Amino acid sequence: MEKKYCFELEMKVRDYECDMQGIVNNANYQHYLEHARHEFLQSTGTAFVDMREQGIEPVVCRIEIDYKTSLKSQDWFICKLFLRKEGAKFVFYQDIFRRSDDKLCIKSRVETVCIVNGRISRGEELEKLFKEYL
């Protein structure tokens, strides 16, 4: 699958995100991925909180993460993403690269569905927002 990233976000590892081994704790990568998706959503002209007020809630239904290279405290990294629509799901392909050497740290696949007023939708609401990226 060709990777055409449509969004990138640079971040820095904070000391408290590391475990006793001195590397980023595996669970923190999910925080990085989520933050990048929220920033991507904002870049489309809407915010997660605005959607929620309209009864639209994109929710994660599955995450796959392959850990490749560990990040350490004070490392700068770039989270890149692209997305595809697969049936009712929006699938975010997100990769994190260490900025200093462009090493792949993780690659992930995050499946989301859209719930509108308490019911799963086909995703038309998000399709409008993401049309230029699909």
WOLIN-V596810 format. One record per residue. NEAR is the number of other C-alpha atoms within 8 Angstrom. Layout:
NEAR  NEAR
//
This chain:
2  3  5  5  8  8  8  10  9  8  8  8  13  8  7  5  10  13  9  5  5  8  11  14  9  6  6  9  9  8  8  9  10  8  8  11  8  10  9  9  11  10  7  8  6  9  9  10  6  8  11  9  7  6  10  12  10  8  8  9  8  7  9  7  8  7  8  8  8  8  10  10  12  8  11  11  13  12  15  12  12  13  10  8  9  7  6  10  12  13  12  12  11  13  12  12  12  14  10  7  5  7  8  11  13  12  13  11  11  13  12  13  14  16  13  10  6  6  6  8  10  8  11  7  8  8  8  7  8  9  7  5  7  7
//
